[in-house]
Amino acid sequence: MVWIFAAVVLLLAVLSPRFRKFGLALAGATIVIIVALILLNERNKPNPAPAAIDPKARPATHSRMPDLDDYLIERQDKDDPEAKNRILLTEVRFGQIKPTFGPQADAIQSIQARLYNDSKRFSLTDYSYYLIVQDCVGTEPHDASTAQCTTVYDQRQRGTPVVVPPNQARDITISIPVDSVTFAPTFKILGKPRIELTPTETRAYRSPEHPQPADASAGG
């Protein structure tokens, strides 16, 4: 309604010379009043209340993409089902296991180890492992037998692809993940670390690059 009144006053000021001075002043005052009313109305608008936060609600997560490595392993297992039976778990072992510490003196960055293939016939082409990291805190100085060891980290995972020929060994590295948001270590060592690393699966695939003996399907 105020806008209509201002438009009429402005039109009369333009068309009528007698009304021009008074009309322009009145139109200007009307516009000022309109602007003031708009600002006042915006200021008095209630702020929307923030949405209530449910403490039990879990943060949204993106769906995990299928693991390409798992898919490739499944395909290889179908093509060569005997690969899992050619090398026994007792023929695979880890040695020279030691932790590597990162920038923080009490945080393990990775585990270094040597992977031995004691099979006399087959090349190890894939393996899985179980890693246990314990923190051993001594109750009495200079007496290791009194140390209390607590598991602070464990991991079951497939190892990085590596080919270990019969009766040979290869060095491997297992990285210890950090917090994906803060990049802080997932655990700290307060005493001395004790590390256990054992194989859980072996595979010896046939391939043109890594041929196995002709009678591999007979087992080993």
Backbone torsions as a table, in degrees:
resi	resn	phi	psi	omega
1	MET	NA	-40.7	-179.8
2	VAL	-67.1	-36.5	178.9
3	TRP	-63.3	-39.5	179.7
4	ILE	-64.3	-42.6	179.7
5	PHE	-62.9	-41.7	-179.9
6	ALA	-66.2	-37.1	179.3
7	ALA	-67.1	-41.0	178.9
8	VAL	-63.9	-44.8	-180.0
9	VAL	-62.2	-41.7	-179.6
10	LEU	-66.6	-36.6	179.1
11	LEU	-67.5	-41.8	178.0
12	LEU	-64.8	-35.5	-179.9
13	ALA	-66.9	-33.2	-179.5
14	VAL	-77.5	-41.3	-174.7
15	LEU	-82.8	-31.2	-174.1
16	SER	-109.4	115.4	178.8
17	PRO	-61.7	-33.6	-178.2
18	ARG	-68.3	-34.3	-174.6
19	PHE	-93.1	-2.7	-169.1
20	ARG	-61.7	-52.7	-175.3
21	LYS	-62.7	-48.8	-179.3
22	PHE	-66.5	-40.2	-177.8
23	GLY	-65.0	-42.4	-179.8
24	LEU	-64.2	-41.0	178.9
25	ALA	-64.8	-41.6	-179.8
26	LEU	-67.0	-40.1	178.6
27	ALA	-64.0	-41.2	178.6
28	GLY	-62.7	-43.0	178.5
29	ALA	-64.0	-38.3	179.8
30	THR	-63.9	-41.8	179.6
31	ILE	-63.4	-40.8	177.7
32	VAL	-61.3	-41.7	178.8
33	ILE	-63.9	-40.7	179.6
34	ILE	-62.2	-45.7	179.9
35	VAL	-62.0	-41.4	179.4
36	ALA	-63.6	-40.7	178.6
37	LEU	-64.5	-38.8	179.2
38	ILE	-64.1	-45.9	-179.8
39	LEU	-63.1	-40.5	179.6
40	LEU	-65.4	-39.3	-180.0
41	ASN	-66.4	-41.1	178.3
42	GLU	-65.1	-37.8	-178.4
43	ARG	-67.5	-33.0	-176.5
44	ASN	-86.4	-2.9	179.6
45	LYS	-67.9	132.7	179.1
46	PRO	-68.7	140.3	176.4
47	ASN	-74.8	137.3	179.1
48	PRO	-64.3	137.1	-179.4
49	ALA	-70.3	138.2	179.0
50	PRO	-65.7	146.1	-179.6
51	ALA	-63.8	139.7	-179.9
52	ALA	-66.9	139.5	-179.3
53	ILE	-99.2	122.6	178.3
54	ASP	-86.0	114.0	-178.4
55	PRO	-63.3	-20.6	-179.3
56	LYS	-87.8	-10.1	-177.4
57	ALA	-71.7	140.4	178.5
58	ARG	-93.2	144.9	177.9
59	PRO	-63.3	147.1	-179.8
60	ALA	-66.5	138.6	179.1
61	THR	-126.1	147.9	178.0
62	HIS	-78.3	144.8	178.3
63	SER	-64.5	139.5	-176.7
64	ARG	-77.9	131.5	177.2
65	MET	-72.3	147.0	178.1
66	PRO	-57.6	140.5	-178.3
67	ASP	-75.0	120.7	-178.8
68	LEU	-64.3	-36.4	179.1
69	ASP	-62.5	-42.3	178.6
70	ASP	-62.2	-39.5	-180.0
71	TYR	-64.6	-43.3	-179.8
72	LEU	-65.8	-39.2	178.3
73	ILE	-62.9	-43.0	179.1
74	GLU	-61.3	-41.9	178.9
75	ARG	-64.3	-43.2	-179.9
76	GLN	-66.3	-37.2	178.3
77	ASP	-64.2	-36.2	178.2
78	LYS	-69.4	-39.1	-179.5
79	ASP	-73.7	-30.5	-176.7
80	ASP	-139.1	74.5	-174.1
81	PRO	-65.0	-20.4	-178.9
82	GLU	-81.4	-4.7	-175.9
83	ALA	-60.5	-31.6	-178.1
84	LYS	-76.5	-12.2	-174.9
85	ASN	-108.0	-5.8	-173.6
86	ARG	-74.9	-33.6	-179.7
87	ILE	-119.7	123.2	179.4
88	LEU	-76.7	155.5	177.2
89	LEU	-61.0	-31.8	-180.0
90	THR	-70.2	-11.9	179.2
91	GLU	-96.1	3.3	178.8
92	VAL	-125.1	135.5	-179.4
93	ARG	-150.6	161.6	176.5
94	PHE	-112.3	142.3	177.1
95	GLY	-141.1	172.5	179.9
96	GLN	50.8	45.6	-177.3
97	ILE	-80.9	127.5	178.7
98	LYS	-152.4	147.7	178.8
99	PRO	-86.2	152.0	172.3
100	THR	-116.2	122.7	-178.1
101	PHE	-90.1	146.4	-179.5
102	GLY	-90.6	-152.4	179.7
103	PRO	-58.2	-32.9	177.2
104	GLN	-91.2	128.2	-173.3
105	ALA	-62.9	-23.3	-177.2
106	ASP	-105.2	13.1	-178.4
107	ALA	-119.7	123.1	178.6
108	ILE	-79.5	128.4	-179.7
109	GLN	-92.4	-37.1	-179.1
110	SER	-159.0	167.7	176.4
111	ILE	-117.1	125.4	176.5
112	GLN	-100.1	139.4	179.7
113	ALA	-156.3	164.9	174.8
114	ARG	-113.9	127.0	-177.7
115	LEU	-98.5	120.0	-177.4
116	TYR	-104.0	134.9	172.4
117	ASN	-111.7	104.4	-177.6
118	ASP	-88.7	2.7	176.8
119	SER	-65.5	139.7	-179.6
120	LYS	-90.8	-4.8	-173.7
121	ARG	-125.6	-35.1	-167.5
122	PHE	-114.1	148.3	174.9
123	SER	-88.8	129.7	176.5
124	LEU	-76.3	122.6	-178.2
125	THR	-113.1	-14.1	-178.7
126	ASP	-160.3	147.4	-179.0
127	TYR	-154.4	160.0	172.1
128	SER	-125.9	160.7	-174.3
129	TYR	-144.6	164.6	172.3
130	TYR	-124.7	118.3	-177.3
131	LEU	-108.5	131.3	176.0
132	ILE	-125.9	127.6	175.2
133	VAL	-114.5	122.3	178.3
134	GLN	-113.3	147.0	176.3
135	ASP	-107.0	114.9	-175.4
136	CYS	-104.9	113.2	-179.7
137	VAL	-108.7	121.0	-177.3
138	GLY	-75.6	137.6	177.7
139	THR	-86.7	-22.7	177.3
140	GLU	-129.7	135.0	-178.2
141	PRO	-60.9	141.4	173.7
142	HIS	62.2	24.9	177.6
143	ASP	-135.7	94.8	-175.1
144	ALA	-67.4	-24.1	-177.1
145	SER	-68.2	-18.9	-179.2
146	THR	-94.6	2.3	-177.7
147	ALA	-65.5	140.5	175.9
148	GLN	-104.1	116.8	-175.9
149	CYS	-102.6	130.2	179.8
150	THR	-125.4	132.1	177.4
151	THR	-70.8	121.6	-179.0
152	VAL	-111.0	-9.8	-179.7
153	TYR	-162.3	139.7	171.3
154	ASP	-145.7	155.6	-173.0
155	GLN	-152.6	128.2	171.7
156	ARG	-112.0	120.1	-173.0
157	GLN	-157.7	160.5	172.8
158	ARG	-82.2	137.1	-178.0
159	GLY	-74.9	160.3	174.8
160	THR	-61.9	133.4	-177.2
161	PRO	-52.7	130.0	179.0
162	VAL	-152.0	145.1	178.4
163	VAL	-108.0	121.1	178.9
164	VAL	-118.1	107.6	179.6
165	PRO	-63.0	166.3	180.0
166	PRO	-56.8	138.0	177.8
167	ASN	57.7	33.2	175.8
168	GLN	-129.6	177.2	-179.9
169	ALA	-142.1	156.3	176.7
170	ARG	-138.3	145.7	178.0
171	ASP	-82.9	139.2	-179.8
172	ILE	-129.6	162.4	176.9
173	THR	-132.5	129.9	176.1
174	ILE	-112.6	116.2	-179.0
175	SER	-80.5	141.9	175.5
176	ILE	-96.9	119.8	-176.8
177	PRO	-69.2	156.6	175.7
178	VAL	-114.6	171.0	178.3
179	ASP	-59.9	129.3	-175.3
180	SER	-68.8	-17.8	-178.7
181	VAL	-100.3	-51.6	-175.3
182	THR	-95.1	-12.6	-176.3
183	PHE	59.9	22.9	177.4
184	ALA	-85.4	153.0	178.2
185	PRO	-60.7	145.1	179.6
186	THR	-76.4	-18.3	176.6
187	PHE	-156.7	163.5	178.1
188	LYS	-129.2	152.0	178.8
189	ILE	-100.3	116.7	-178.8
190	LEU	-92.4	-25.3	179.0
191	GLY	-117.8	-113.1	176.9
192	LYS	-122.9	140.0	-178.8
193	PRO	-79.4	143.7	170.9
194	ARG	-125.6	124.2	-171.8
195	ILE	-119.0	130.4	174.9
196	GLU	-117.7	128.9	-178.4
197	LEU	-135.2	116.3	-176.7
198	THR	-130.4	144.9	176.7
199	PRO	-75.6	145.7	178.5
200	THR	-120.6	-21.7	178.1
201	GLU	-149.6	148.7	173.9
202	THR	-133.7	152.6	174.7
203	ARG	-144.4	142.0	177.0
204	ALA	-131.7	85.6	-176.0
205	TYR	-77.4	146.2	170.6
206	ARG	-85.0	136.5	177.0
207	SER	-159.3	159.5	178.2
208	PRO	-60.1	-33.2	-179.4
209	GLU	-76.4	-32.2	-176.8
210	HIS	-132.2	73.2	-178.2
211	PRO	-67.5	141.9	175.2
212	GLN	-100.3	165.7	177.5
213	PRO	-54.8	153.4	-175.8
214	ALA	-61.9	-30.1	-177.9
215	ASP	-99.0	31.2	-177.5
216	ALA	-61.4	-33.8	-177.0
217	SER	-65.4	-13.6	179.3
218	ALA	-78.9	-5.8	178.3
219	GLY	93.6	176.6	-177.9
220	GLY	-153.6	NA	NA
